[in-house]
Amino acid sequence: MIKRIKIGTGSCGVAAGADEVFDFFSENIKDIELVEVGCIGHCYAEPIIEVETDKGSIFYEKVEPKKEFLEKILNLENSSRLQVGGNRTKKEFLKVTELAGKIDPVSYDEYKSNSGYNGLAKALLMKPEEVVEQVKISGLRGRGGGGFPTGLKWSFLAAQKDEEKVLICNADEGDPGAFMDRSMMESVPHQVMEGMLIAAHATGASSIFIYVRAEYPLAIKNLKIAIEDIIKYKINHINGRKIFIKIKEGAGAFVCGEETAMINSLEGKRGTPRFRPPFPTDKGYKGHPTLINNVETFANIPIILREGGTKYAKLGTKNSKGTKLFALAGDLKYSGLVEVPMGITIGEIVYEIGGAVKGEVKAVQIGGPSGGCIPAEHFDTPVDYDSLTSLGAIMGSGGLIVIGNNRCMVETARYFLDFTARESCGKCTFCRIGTTRMLETLERITAGDGCEEDITFLQDLGDKIKKGSLCGLGQTAPNPVISTIRYYKDEYLRHVNEKQCNALECNALVDVFIDKENCIECGLCIKNCPIDAISDDFIVDNSKCTRCNSCIEVCPKNTISRIPGGGISE
């Protein structure tokens, strides 16, 4: 018997058409409760529907607003059932995403009935210093990228005597393709808010700001509803104090993920980092002591208080406790959001969870656009802060991109540096000018105009940028370049010495070729070429061709391909 039907309408679901599915089901189902929920992580299978029955739940993938899907689901048929990718659901451990995709995100009652606010209730029976101690015992480190011990950071703010202390939730998730924080705010906004309210009790803060990028409208909407309930039920009344709560919508500057740049933005100033010391816990927002943690960090707090710091600390490695959320993307089968225990190997994530094929993966890029690239031979490395740093990468906020054998590592480095160079706020000379010079050098190499001295220059300048930059953006921006030179110097040398790209990705180093012996002369390539670079006798003028791949994509016989060469026009 069907109890209710849950439809995932997080951003990933909506992008795949979940809104249309929900409307269609609403029109055609009158006697079964329909509930909109958040993301369960299997983004590759959206839109997803979960059918709750008296015998358990059944998931259906790639559902369409059609009668045939409706009938299959109502009859609980096997076809269209979600084939769960990897082992995401097999291991049992404390999960920060336990309720994500399982409850109505904006239902206070449903969150409360699933142990919601139990952590806060327990914390309020403890002295503030006892709460801080539990967070210290848990070993939780900041999930925003820096990995600073959370309990220690809280103790710095708690020790301040200022009457006005401030908490800021860093929800300015700027990594391209990353969506861990967005998913938590969309799926379990009350859990994120509970973590912040516990922190307010533990540190004596009287104001909470949530700095979230304006590109996350659903997250903002759900947070606002959660805050309305918090105020309605006076959950923000702590120790005789009424906690002020405000959402600040950011304009999307990547640098505002850095805590002091975020403070400047909150104050209405240009988002650039400040010199430290003084640190924010001494002098932050409007001169008041300020604590900044990211969404995932705060979302862990209710679990730690509810279950106890000791139990939480049992999961993970010596210096990296708990779990980590990763946004999986790239050359793998099961893209999406995954939560894994610290200490799991890179290979387990890539192959067992992500479904990538062994032998077809060259590397992973971990830590967002300023993370490092780790080659497949190091996939037995455990995922923790120290191990990743030793390989030239960073944990970052949790982006993980799988790079297949058909990718060029020089172009990969250029792609990521292009982003960080554009996102530099310009305050530091090394970051502002240095990343631009590095990008120009990479562009010269990928264009076939590089030399061996360029590789040495990239290494030398990269080290100087890391040492001379004021904030984490500049200090980590060279990572993709330095790590790819470290592990894939042979690809750089081939680009500069042989003017060849093994992966045939660098446009200036390849030609487009039509195999006339197997060509059926259907004319689709000529018809779809945007610049008329293909003649009537099916020969490509490579001095004119822009390597857009349109002809390759439309060829029905796969007779058009990229080959080593390089006659592209300037």
Protein Blocks (a to p, Z undefined) as FASTA:
>chain_A
ZZbdcddfbfklmmnopmmmmmmmmmmpckbccdddddehiamlpccdddddfkbccdde
hiacdfklmmmmmnopaghpacdehjllmpgcddfklmgokacfklmklmmmnopaklmm
mmmmpcfklmmmmmmmnopacfklnopafklmmmmmmmpmbfbdcddddfbbfbghiakl
mmmmmmmmmlmmmmmmmmmmmnopabdcddddfklmmlmmmmmmmmmmmmmnommpgghi
acdddddddehiaklmpmklmmmmmnopacddddddddfkloccehiacddddfklmmmm
mmmmmnopklmmmgccfklgcjdddddehjdfbgcdddddehiafklmmmmmnopaehia
fbdcehijmbccddfklmmpccdfklmmmnopafkjopacdddfkbcfklmmmmmmmmmm
mmpgolamklmmmmmmmmmmmmmmmnopacfklmmmmmmmmmmmmmmpmblmlmmmmmmm
mmmmmmmmmmmmmmmmnopafklmamklcccdddfklpgolommmmmmmnlpacfkopac
fklpgolommmmmmmnlpaccddedjdcZZ
